[in-house]
């Protein structure tokens, strides 16, 4: 009887706390509405403000909830409060069930309108035309490097990188859990997923035909329509298309992580923990890349990523994509741009944005 009384007492305290939390959440929503009226811009999503909130919560959290749980909870709180200010529409690489959709929810929460797109380029087009406020696309994987289609679109469109998400990617072999024919088995997946699982596939499915498709969700759709097809995908794709997980965590690297970017038409202000992306197009001449990199060393700016693509403007001209720590409004970064502009090169600022919340 004593234990039952103790349990009832605990439950009464929980009920009381729930009432207080509910009241505070609605009070926060009211304040969000007031803040929205005070903002001059029509777009109410502020990546710098939200990054500051998350970082502060992580710094002050004393548990027992861990930081990932706190960020997940507040992501939905912020998403719901933001929806009281304005409606956001976000495009992503579809169809439903892709890792891009998971990245979108990790960044914007569930209180936004989403629009799956068939290709990376069409995500850029939706945002560029103003049909969507923001877009989410993959740009880099820790195992397989840069996503070239995203890099090319960053050159082709006048859009800004205003946020990033780093997401641990766990691949699964999915399909119908029933006997398969011995010959003619196909495994469908995005080319990046196939590359990230190549060692596992060669060991366990050496005779299977590997078929690259537009996305892992498309692969899951194909598997759901054809019992002779298996797919590589996430748990969400398996659930979405009523498939079984035949084997899990088949990626070759246990730390397999994909970085996604948020593209839009608005800039992010400084947070003190920012990153800047630029692209520099040089001529094919001696010392061109060295001249680009030298100012970073002189100004002690930390380069976090560098890759290149053919510029497509002239043969043997290359565009170098560089990420570095700092914000374009900081003095040292302004000095960097001044020095780069003095070079015989074309410089495009892709955006300054808060570092991914990890």
N, C-alpha and C positions, 0 to 999 in steps of 0.2 A: 504493500500500500504506500509505503514511504517513497519507493522508486516511482510509482505512478504519480504521486503528488509532485515529486521533483521534475518529472517529465512535463506535467501540465504547467508547472511554473515556468520552465524553459520555453515551452510553446507560447505561453502568454507574452513573455518578453519578446519572442520573435515576432509575434503578431503586432505588438506595440511598435517595434522597430520598423516593420513593413509599412505601417501607417505613416510613421515619420519620414521614411525614405520616399514613399509615394508623394507626400506633401512637398518634400524638398525637390523632387524631380519636376513637379509641376511649377514650383517656384523658379527653378532653373529654366524651364521652358518659357515662362513669362519674361524672364530677363533676356533670353535669347531673342525673343520677339522685339523687345525694346532695342537691343543691340542691332538687330537687322534694320530697324527703321532709321537708326543713326548712321548706317553705312551708306555711302554714296553709290557704290558699285551695285549693279544688278546681280552679280554672282556673289553669293554669300559664303562660298567655300573659301576658307583662309588656311592654306597648309601650314604657314608659319605659326599662326595662333594655335592650331590643333597640335602641332608638334611640341610647342611650348607646354601645353596642358599635359600631354602624355609624359614628357620628360620630367615635369615637376611631380606628377603622380608617382612615377617610378622612384624618384629620389626620396619621397616622403613615405612610401609604403612600408609598413612595419609587419605585414602579414597578419594572419596565416595565408591569405591569398597571395600567390606569387605575382610578379610583375606582368607576365603574359596574361594571366587571368584578369588583372586590373585593366590592362590596355583593352582586352576584348570586351569587357563590360562597358567601359567608358566609350569605346568606339560606337557601340549601339546607342548609348545615351546621347552622345554628340550628334549622331546621325538623326535620331528622333527629334532633338531640339533644332537642328539645322533645317529639318523639313517644315518646321513651323514658320521659318523665315521665307523660304522659297523652295520651289521644286527643282531638283537637279536631275539631269538626264546624262547618263554615262555610257559610252560605247565601249565594247570590249571584243576581243577576238573570240568568236563563238565557234560552234553553237553552245547551248547551255551545257554546263558540266566541265568546262575547260578550267585549267589552272588560272587563266586570266580572269575568269569569273570569281574564283576564290580570292584572287588578289584584289579584285574590285571590292568584294565584301569586307576584306581585311582593312581596306583603306577608307571606304565610304560608309560602311555599315549597310543595313538592309533597308533603310528608309530613303531609298533613291530609286528613280526609274532607270532601268538598264536596257541596253539595246545590243544584242549579239550581232556581230558583223562577220561576214565570210572570210575576210582577209585583213591583214595588218593595214594595207593601204586604204581599205574602205573605212577603217576606224579613223584614220587621219582625215579622210574626206568628209566624214560626218561632222567632225569637230570643226574643220576648216569652213564648212558651209554654214555653221551655226545651228545645225540640226541636233547636235548634242553639246553639252557644256564642257565635258571632259572625255578623255579616252584613256583606256588602260591597255598597254601592250608590253610584251616581253622584249628586253633589250640585251640581256646577257645571262649566260649560264656558267656556273663555276666549273663545270666539267668540259663544256664544249665551246665556250667563248661567246662572241657577239652574235646577235641575230641580224644578219646583213640587211634583210628587208626593212627592219626598223631604222637602221642607220641611213639607208637610201631615202626613206620617207622624211627623216629629219632634215635632210638636205633639200628635198623637193618642196616641203611645205613650210610656211611661215608661222609655225606654232611654237609654243614655249613648253619646256619641261618644267613642271611646277611641283613635282613630288616623285618619290620612289618607294617601292616596296620590295623587301627581300623575303622570299618565301622558300622554306625547305620543301623540296619536291620529292615525293615518294611515289615511285611508279609501281603499278600492279599489272599482272597479266590477267585480263578479264575476258569472259565469254560465257557460253552455256556449259554448265558442269555435267557433261555427258560424253560418252565415248566419241572420239574424233577419228576420222579416216586416217589411215597410215600415210597416205600420200596426198599432196595438193593442199596442205595446210598453209594458210596465209596469216601473217601477223601485220596488222595495220597500225600505224602511229604517225605522229608528226616526225619529220626527219630528225629533229633535235632529240626527241624521246628515243628513237631507234639508236642514235649515236650514244646516248647516255646509258643505254642498256646493252651495248654491243657485245661485251664479254659474256654476260649472262646468256644472251641469245645464242651466241656461238657454242656455248657449253651445253645448254639444255634444249635448244631448238635448232640444231644445225641444218636440218632439212627444210625448215619452214621458209616460205617465200616472204621476204620483208617488203612491205608496200608502204611507201611514204604517202601520207594524206595531209590535208590542210590543217587538221588539228586532231588531238587525241579524242575529243568528243565526236568528231566525224568518224574516227576509227571505231568508237563504241557503237555509233549508229550502224555502221557497216556490219559489225559483229552481231548486233541484235537482229539484223535482217538476213544473215547468212551463217548457218551453223558451221560452215567450213572456214570461218574467219574468226581469229582471236584479235584482241586489241591490247594496247598498252594505255593505261590511263589511271586517273585517281579514283578514290572511293566515290566521289560525287558522280563521276561519269557512270560507274557501275550501278549506282542507285538510280540515277536518272533513266537509264536504258534497261533496267531490270536484268542485269547480268551478274554472274558470280565472279568473285575474286578467286582465281585459280592458283595464283602465287603472288605473294606480296613482297614489297621492297626489293624489286629486281634491278634497281639502278646499280651501276658499278661502283659509285662513290657514295659512302654513307653520309657525306656532307653535301650532297647534291642540292644546290640552291639556285634559284632563278631570280634575277632582278627584273622588276617591272617598273615602268615609268608612267607617270600621269602627264598627259599632254593637254594643253588648253590655250587660252588667249590671255590669261592673267599672269602677272608676275608675283612671286613670293617675296616678302620682306625678310630681313635678317632675323635669325634666331640665335646666332652665336655657335651653331653647330650645323653648318651648311656645306653644300657641295655645289660646284659650278661645272657645267658641261659646255664645251666649245668645239667647233670644227675648224681646222685650219687647212686651207688648200694651197699647196706649194707647187712650184715648177720643178721639173726633173733636172736639178742642178746640184753641184757639189755643196755639201754642208747645209742644205735646206732644212732638214729635220733638226740638225744640231742647233741651228739658229733659232728654231722655234722653241726648243727645250731649254736653251741657255737661260732665258729670263726666269724660268721657274726655279732654277738652282740659285740664281743671284738673289731672288726675292724670298727664298726658303718656303716656297709654296709646294705642298705635298701632292704629287701626282698619284691618283688612286687607280687610274685606268688609262690605257692608250691602245688604240687599234686604228686600222686604216681601211679605206675603200678607194677604188678608182674614182676619179672625180667626175667622169662622164662628160666633161667639158672639152677635154683634149687628151689625146693619147699620152700616156706616161706622166700625167699629172695625178697627184694623189691627195685625198682628203684624210687628214689625221683627226680622229675623234679623241679628245682628252677630257678626263674628269679630274678635278682637283679640289682640295679642301679650301673653303672660303666662299664669300658672297661677292657678287659683282659690284656692290656698293662699298665694299671695304677698300681702304687706301691702297694696300699692296696689290689687290686685284686690278684696281684702276691703273696702277703703274704698269702691271703686266700687259693690259690691253694697249696701253700707249706704246710700249716697246714692240709688241707684235704688229701694231699698225704701221710701224716704221719699216717692217720687213717687206720684201717683195712677195707678199702672200695675201690671200683673202681670208678674213676671220669672220666667223658667224657665232654669236653667242646663242647657245641653245637654251640656256636657262640657269638660274640659281635657285636652289630649293633645299628644304631641310633634309638631312640625312635620314635614311630609313630607320624606323623605330625597331630596335632589335633587343 
